[in-house]
Amino acid sequence: MRNALTIAGKELRSYFTSPLAYVVTVLFLGIIGFIFTLGILSRPQAQTDDLAGLFGTMVFVMLMLTPVLTMGLLAQEKSSGTIELLMTRPVRDWEIVIGKYLAAVALVLSILVLTLEMPLILEIGGDLDWGMVLSGYVGVVLVVMAFLALGLLASSLTSHQIAAALIGIFMLLFFWLIGWVSHSVSESLGDVFKHISVLENFLDFSKGIIDTKAIVYFVTLIGFALFATVRSLENRRAI
């Protein structure tokens, strides 16, 4: 695990030595802050319900931004040839994957922490349900962690960063939009689609409900994506 933490530290430092982390942070906080401000101006008497839509917006914006954060984690290593050097060191494939994943998670969590001022502002203007706030943030964190895992998997499939970003966005849109498709198919198939939909599993969190089934879903999705990423690296090592 020490190797994984070393890789995570190195990757996290590389985020902040390039403009990428700052651009993503400014974009995310700018969009969320703008929407939050519009909500406050339209409803001067702030309510807890105002945060439900904001949490959904956070997730959707992250859907677009997380593939940008993950696209170079492995694809850039492949294109530059440094992945071969990394694999010759006494480090296991799963340590590489976990290290890079932890770096991306740490970056996104640091961005989400900056949004805590928004519920604090609502607390000043009204009676805020902090249980609902906690549930919403738990849901956002789980969704974003799943997005990052899928983005890392996309980055392991190609040596081109733009291609990795596009593959990542396609994957995330699949898990996001399949919940909408569930309403236009048969009931039995629709239930299956709802069970694998990120959106459907997130909705309860945004309403203040922490569902253990949804937690299991996200943990399973994260585990599957990371396992598939490790397998992708193992296949490259075998070639």
ZAMARGU-4260 file (C-alpha; in steps of 0.2 Angstrom, whole numbers, plus 5000, padded with zeros to 4 digits):
<rodrens>
0) 5000/5000/5000 | 5015/5011/5003 | 5018/5011/4984 | 5000/5016/4980 | 5002/5031/4992
5) 5018/5036/4984 | 5010/5036/4967 | 4995/5045/4974 | 5006/5059/4981 | 5016/5061/4965
10) 5000/5061/4954 | 4992/5074/4966 | 5007/5085/4965 | 5007/5084/4946 | 4989/5090/4946
15) 4994/5106/4955 | 5009/5109/4944 | 4998/5110/4929 | 4984/5121/4925 | 4971/5107/4924
20) 4967/5106/4943 | 4964/5125/4943 | 4954/5126/4927 | 4942/5112/4933 | 4941/5120/4950
25) 4936/5137/4943 | 4924/5129/4931 | 4915/5119/4944 | 4914/5132/4957 | 4909/5145/4944
30) 4895/5135/4937 | 4889/5129/4954 | 4891/5146/4962 | 4881/5155/4948 | 4866/5142/4950
35) 4866/5144/4968 | 4866/5163/4967 | 4851/5163/4955 | 4842/5151/4967 | 4845/5163/4982
40) 4840/5178/4972 | 4824/5170/4966 | 4819/5163/4983 | 4825/5176/4996 | 4819/5164/5010
45) 4831/5150/5008 | 4826/5133/5012 | 4833/5115/5013 | 4825/5110/4997 | 4835/5123/4988
50) 4850/5111/4990 | 4842/5096/4982 | 4843/5103/4965 | 4860/5110/4968 | 4867/5092/4973
55) 4860/5086/4956 | 4869/5100/4947 | 4885/5096/4956 | 4884/5078/4950 | 4880/5083/4932
60) 4894/5096/4931 | 4906/5083/4938 | 4900/5070/4924 | 4907/5082/4912 | 4923/5087/4921
65) 4929/5070/4929 | 4934/5062/4912 | 4945/5078/4910 | 4954/5074/4926 | 4956/5056/4923
70) 4960/5056/4904 | 4979/5057/4907 | 4981/5046/4922 | 4986/5031/4912 | 4984/5037/4893
75) 4998/5050/4895 | 5009/5037/4903 | 5006/5025/4888 | 5009/5039/4875 | 5025/5045/4883
80) 5031/5027/4887 | 5033/5030/4905 | 5021/5016/4909 | 5034/5003/4904 | 5047/5011/4916
85) 5034/5011/4930 | 5030/4993/4927 | 5048/4988/4928 | 5049/4994/4946 | 5044/4983/4960
90) 5026/4990/4960 | 5010/4980/4957 | 4997/4984/4944 | 4984/4987/4958 | 4995/4999/4967
95) 4997/5009/4951 | 4978/5009/4949 | 4974/5013/4967 | 4987/5026/4968 | 4981/5036/4953
100) 4963/5034/4958 | 4966/5040/4976 | 4975/5056/4969 | 4960/5060/4958 | 4948/5057/4973
105) 4958/5068/4984 | 4958/5082/4971 | 4939/5081/4969 | 4935/5080/4987 | 4946/5096/4990
110) 4935/5104/4977 | 4919/5098/4985 | 4925/5105/5002 | 4925/5122/4995 | 4906/5121/4991
115) 4902/5119/5010 | 4900/5138/5011 | 4884/5136/5002 | 4874/5127/5015 | 4882/5138/5028
120) 4874/5153/5019 | 4857/5145/5018 | 4859/5142/5037 | 4860/5160/5040 | 4845/5164/5030
125) 4834/5150/5036 | 4832/5133/5046 | 4843/5121/5037 | 4841/5102/5039 | 4859/5096/5041
130) 4854/5078/5040 | 4848/5081/5022 | 4864/5091/5018 | 4875/5076/5025 | 4865/5064/5014
135) 4867/5075/4999 | 4885/5076/5001 | 4887/5057/5004 | 4878/5054/4987 | 4888/5067/4978
140) 4904/5059/4984 | 4899/5041/4980 | 4893/5047/4962 | 4909/5056/4959 | 4920/5042/4965
145) 4911/5030/4953 | 4914/5043/4939 | 4932/5044/4943 | 4934/5025/4943 | 4925/5024/4926
150) 4936/5038/4919 | 4952/5029/4925 | 4946/5013/4916 | 4943/5023/4900 | 4961/5030/4902
155) 4968/5013/4903 | 4960/5008/4886 | 4969/5020/4875 | 4985/5030/4874 | 4976/5046/4867
160) 4970/5058/4881 | 4956/5065/4870 | 4950/5048/4866 | 4951/5043/4884 | 4940/5058/4889
165) 4927/5054/4875 | 4926/5036/4881 | 4924/5041/4899 | 4910/5053/4895 | 4902/5040/4884
170) 4903/5028/4899 | 4896/5041/4912 | 4882/5046/4900 | 4877/5028/4898 | 4875/5025/4917
175) 4867/5042/4918 | 4854/5041/4904 | 4849/5023/4906 | 4838/5028/4920 | 4828/5039/4909
180) 4826/5025/4896 | 4819/5014/4910 | 4803/5024/4908 | 4800/5020/4890 | 4803/5001/4890
185) 4794/4986/4898 | 4792/4986/4917 | 4803/4971/4920 | 4817/4979/4909 | 4814/4996/4916
190) 4817/4989/4934 | 4834/4982/4928 | 4839/4999/4920 | 4834/5008/4936 | 4845/4997/4946
195) 4861/5001/4936 | 4857/5019/4934 | 4868/5031/4943 | 4854/5045/4942 | 4841/5033/4950
200) 4853/5027/4964 | 4858/5045/4968 | 4840/5053/4969 | 4836/5047/4987 | 4852/5054/4993
205) 4847/5071/4986 | 4831/5070/4996 | 4839/5066/5012 | 4838/5047/5012 | 4853/5036/5014
210) 4849/5020/5006 | 4861/5005/5009 | 4856/4997/4993 | 4862/5013/4983 | 4878/5012/4994
215) 4881/4994/4989 | 4878/4999/4971 | 4891/5013/4970 | 4904/5002/4980 | 4901/4988/4967
220) 4902/5000/4952 | 4918/5007/4959 | 4926/4990/4963 | 4921/4983/4946 | 4929/4998/4937
225) 4945/4998/4946 | 4946/4979/4944 | 4944/4981/4925 | 4957/4994/4925 | 4969/4982/4934
230) 4965/4969/4921 | 4968/4981/4907 | 4986/4985/4914 | 4989/4966/4917 | 4985/4963/4899
235) 4997/4976/4893 | 5011/4968/4904 | 5007/4951/4896 | 5009/4958/4878
</rodrens>
